[in-house]
Amino acid sequence: SNGLAKSCRYASRFHRQQEIATYIKHFDSFETYANLAKFLCANYQQALTILRTEPALLGWMEREGVESFEEFKEWLQEEKDYLLGLKNAPKEKVESLEMEYVQKLINLSTSECVPSKCL
């Protein structure tokens, strides 16, 4: 852990091992349970919020003509496929746009009139 690394970087081998053992003991007994409790509490609150908003979601689905929750999964998969398709496609478009831009710059430079030659 980064927190542990600072405190035992320049310690002797014995003190480094002692620091690691103390850190793991502390982490096992305090932080693990606190983090687990926080995680469970947050998930429980999120589940209650989802259950509270379900009637509104069902009403919206009825108004919009969405028949089941499976349609959401289908939409998500369609969007994922679309975005993956875009990931590959722009390389060709960007390259052709760059080539077109360079060609226009060449055409512009050859068509520009130098004032001494135009008169």
Phi and psi in degrees as GROMACS dihedral restraints (atoms count N, CA, C in turn):
[ dihedral_restraints ]
;  ai    aj    ak    al  type     phi  dphi    fc
    3     4     5     6     1   -67.1    20    10
    4     5     6     7     1   -34.6    20    10
    6     7     8     9     1   -63.3    20    10
    7     8     9    10     1   -37.0    20    10
    9    10    11    12     1   -76.6    20    10
   10    11    12    13     1   -34.1    20    10
   12    13    14    15     1   -60.8    20    10
   13    14    15    16     1   -39.4    20    10
   15    16    17    18     1   -63.4    20    10
   16    17    18    19     1   -41.4    20    10
   18    19    20    21     1   -77.1    20    10
   19    20    21    22     1   -22.2    20    10
   21    22    23    24     1  -120.4    20    10
   22    23    24    25     1    16.9    20    10
   24    25    26    27     1   -60.7    20    10
   25    26    27    28     1   -46.6    20    10
   27    28    29    30     1  -104.2    20    10
   28    29    30    31     1    14.2    20    10
   30    31    32    33     1   -79.0    20    10
   31    32    33    34     1   159.8    20    10
   33    34    35    36     1   -70.0    20    10
   34    35    36    37     1   168.9    20    10
   36    37    38    39     1   -58.7    20    10
   37    38    39    40     1   -44.8    20    10
   39    40    41    42     1   -60.9    20    10
   40    41    42    43     1   -49.4    20    10
   42    43    44    45     1   -68.3    20    10
   43    44    45    46     1   -32.4    20    10
   45    46    47    48     1   -63.8    20    10
   46    47    48    49     1   -47.7    20    10
   48    49    50    51     1   -64.0    20    10
   49    50    51    52     1   -38.1    20    10
   51    52    53    54     1   -64.4    20    10
   52    53    54    55     1   -42.7    20    10
   54    55    56    57     1   -64.3    20    10
   55    56    57    58     1   -41.4    20    10
   57    58    59    60     1   -63.9    20    10
   58    59    60    61     1   -44.8    20    10
   60    61    62    63     1   -62.5    20    10
   61    62    63    64     1   -43.3    20    10
   63    64    65    66     1   -64.0    20    10
   64    65    66    67     1   -43.0    20    10
   66    67    68    69     1   -61.7    20    10
   67    68    69    70     1   -45.8    20    10
   69    70    71    72     1   -65.3    20    10
   70    71    72    73     1   -40.7    20    10
   72    73    74    75     1   -59.9    20    10
   73    74    75    76     1   -47.2    20    10
   75    76    77    78     1   -63.1    20    10
   76    77    78    79     1   -45.1    20    10
   78    79    80    81     1   -62.1    20    10
   79    80    81    82     1   -43.3    20    10
   81    82    83    84     1   -64.0    20    10
   82    83    84    85     1   -40.4    20    10
   84    85    86    87     1   -86.3    20    10
   85    86    87    88     1   -28.9    20    10
   87    88    89    90     1  -113.6    20    10
   88    89    90    91     1   -61.6    20    10
   90    91    92    93     1   -66.8    20    10
   91    92    93    94     1   -35.7    20    10
   93    94    95    96     1   -61.7    20    10
   94    95    96    97     1   -48.0    20    10
   96    97    98    99     1   -69.2    20    10
   97    98    99   100     1   -38.2    20    10
   99   100   101   102     1   -64.8    20    10
  100   101   102   103     1   -44.8    20    10
  102   103   104   105     1   -66.4    20    10
  103   104   105   106     1   -38.4    20    10
  105   106   107   108     1   -64.8    20    10
  106   107   108   109     1   -43.2    20    10
  108   109   110   111     1   -63.4    20    10
  109   110   111   112     1   -42.2    20    10
  111   112   113   114     1   -63.9    20    10
  112   113   114   115     1   -42.1    20    10
  114   115   116   117     1   -62.0    20    10
  115   116   117   118     1   -48.0    20    10
  117   118   119   120     1   -64.3    20    10
  118   119   120   121     1   -40.9    20    10
  120   121   122   123     1   -63.2    20    10
  121   122   123   124     1   -45.9    20    10
  123   124   125   126     1   -64.0    20    10
  124   125   126   127     1   -41.6    20    10
  126   127   128   129     1   -66.1    20    10
  127   128   129   130     1   -38.1    20    10
  129   130   131   132     1   -63.7    20    10
  130   131   132   133     1   -44.5    20    10
  132   133   134   135     1   -64.2    20    10
  133   134   135   136     1   -39.6    20    10
  135   136   137   138     1   -64.3    20    10
  136   137   138   139     1   -41.1    20    10
  138   139   140   141     1   -63.3    20    10
  139   140   141   142     1   -41.1    20    10
  141   142   143   144     1   -63.9    20    10
  142   143   144   145     1   -39.9    20    10
  144   145   146   147     1   -63.7    20    10
  145   146   147   148     1   -42.6    20    10
  147   148   149   150     1   -63.4    20    10
  148   149   150   151     1   -43.6    20    10
  150   151   152   153     1   -65.1    20    10
  151   152   153   154     1   -36.0    20    10
  153   154   155   156     1   -66.5    20    10
  154   155   156   157     1   -33.4    20    10
  156   157   158   159     1   -91.6    20    10
  157   158   159   160     1    -2.3    20    10
  159   160   161   162     1   -61.5    20    10
  160   161   162   163     1   -42.8    20    10
  162   163   164   165     1   -59.6    20    10
  163   164   165   166     1   -38.9    20    10
  165   166   167   168     1   -65.2    20    10
  166   167   168   169     1   -39.9    20    10
  168   169   170   171     1   -63.7    20    10
  169   170   171   172     1   -44.0    20    10
  171   172   173   174     1   -63.2    20    10
  172   173   174   175     1   -38.8    20    10
  174   175   176   177     1   -63.3    20    10
  175   176   177   178     1   -43.2    20    10
  177   178   179   180     1   -63.5    20    10
  178   179   180   181     1   -42.7    20    10
  180   181   182   183     1   -61.1    20    10
  181   182   183   184     1   -39.9    20    10
  183   184   185   186     1   -66.2    20    10
  184   185   186   187     1   -43.5    20    10
  186   187   188   189     1   -64.7    20    10
  187   188   189   190     1   -37.2    20    10
  189   190   191   192     1   -88.5    20    10
  190   191   192   193     1    -5.1    20    10
  192   193   194   195     1    80.7    20    10
  193   194   195   196     1    22.0    20    10
  195   196   197   198     1   -85.6    20    10
  196   197   198   199     1   120.4    20    10
  198   199   200   201     1   -84.1    20    10
  199   200   201   202     1   -33.5    20    10
  201   202   203   204     1  -149.8    20    10
  202   203   204   205     1   168.8    20    10
  204   205   206   207     1   -69.6    20    10
  205   206   207   208     1   -19.2    20    10
  207   208   209   210     1   -63.3    20    10
  208   209   210   211     1   -29.5    20    10
  210   211   212   213     1   -61.9    20    10
  211   212   213   214     1   -35.6    20    10
  213   214   215   216     1   -62.0    20    10
  214   215   216   217     1   -41.7    20    10
  216   217   218   219     1   -64.7    20    10
  217   218   219   220     1   -39.0    20    10
  219   220   221   222     1   -64.6    20    10
  220   221   222   223     1   -44.0    20    10
  222   223   224   225     1   -61.1    20    10
  223   224   225   226     1   -42.1    20    10
  225   226   227   228     1   -62.8    20    10
  226   227   228   229     1   -41.9    20    10
  228   229   230   231     1   -66.4    20    10
  229   230   231   232     1   -40.5    20    10
  231   232   233   234     1   -62.0    20    10
  232   233   234   235     1   -42.6    20    10
  234   235   236   237     1   -65.1    20    10
  235   236   237   238     1   -40.5    20    10
  237   238   239   240     1   -62.0    20    10
  238   239   240   241     1   -45.4    20    10
  240   241   242   243     1   -61.7    20    10
  241   242   243   244     1   -42.1    20    10
  243   244   245   246     1   -61.9    20    10
  244   245   246   247     1   -46.8    20    10
  246   247   248   249     1   -66.7    20    10
  247   248   249   250     1   -36.6    20    10
  249   250   251   252     1   -66.1    20    10
  250   251   252   253     1   -34.5    20    10
  252   253   254   255     1   -65.9    20    10
  253   254   255   256     1   -38.3    20    10
  255   256   257   258     1   -67.2    20    10
  256   257   258   259     1   -31.1    20    10
  258   259   260   261     1   -60.4    20    10
  259   260   261   262     1   -36.7    20    10
  261   262   263   264     1   -88.8    20    10
  262   263   264   265     1   -32.7    20    10
  264   265   266   267     1   -68.9    20    10
  265   266   267   268     1   -43.1    20    10
  267   268   269   270     1   -61.7    20    10
  268   269   270   271     1   -21.7    20    10
  270   271   272   273     1   -59.0    20    10
  271   272   273   274     1   -43.7    20    10
  273   274   275   276     1   -68.6    20    10
  274   275   276   277     1   -42.4    20    10
  276   277   278   279     1   -65.2    20    10
  277   278   279   280     1   -44.2    20    10
  279   280   281   282     1   -63.6    20    10
  280   281   282   283     1   -42.4    20    10
  282   283   284   285     1   -63.2    20    10
  283   284   285   286     1   -43.7    20    10
  285   286   287   288     1   -68.1    20    10
  286   287   288   289     1   -35.3    20    10
  288   289   290   291     1   -65.9    20    10
  289   290   291   292     1   -39.9    20    10
  291   292   293   294     1   -63.8    20    10
  292   293   294   295     1   -42.6    20    10
  294   295   296   297     1   -64.5    20    10
  295   296   297   298     1   -41.5    20    10
  297   298   299   300     1   -63.6    20    10
  298   299   300   301     1   -41.0    20    10
  300   301   302   303     1   -62.2    20    10
  301   302   303   304     1   -45.5    20    10
  303   304   305   306     1   -62.8    20    10
  304   305   306   307     1   -41.6    20    10
  306   307   308   309     1   -63.1    20    10
  307   308   309   310     1   -40.1    20    10
  309   310   311   312     1   -66.8    20    10
  310   311   312   313     1   -36.6    20    10
  312   313   314   315     1   -64.2    20    10
  313   314   315   316     1   -40.4    20    10
  315   316   317   318     1   -64.0    20    10
  316   317   318   319     1   -45.4    20    10
  318   319   320   321     1   -61.2    20    10
  319   320   321   322     1   -40.3    20    10
  321   322   323   324     1   -64.8    20    10
  322   323   324   325     1   -45.0    20    10
  324   325   326   327     1   -66.8    20    10
  325   326   327   328     1   -33.6    20    10
  327   328   329   330     1   -78.1    20    10
  328   329   330   331     1   -24.9    20    10
  330   331   332   333     1   -92.3    20    10
  331   332   333   334     1   -11.4    20    10
  333   334   335   336     1   -67.5    20    10
  334   335   336   337     1   140.2    20    10
  336   337   338   339     1   -95.1    20    10
  337   338   339   340     1   122.7    20    10
  339   340   341   342     1   -80.3    20    10
  340   341   342   343     1   128.2    20    10
  342   343   344   345     1   -53.7    20    10
  343   344   345   346     1   -36.1    20    10
  345   346   347   348     1   -71.5    20    10
  346   347   348   349     1   -29.5    20    10
  348   349   350   351     1   -86.3    20    10
  349   350   351   352     1   -24.2    20    10
  351   352   353   354     1   -76.6    20    10
  352   353   354   355     1   -25.0    20    10
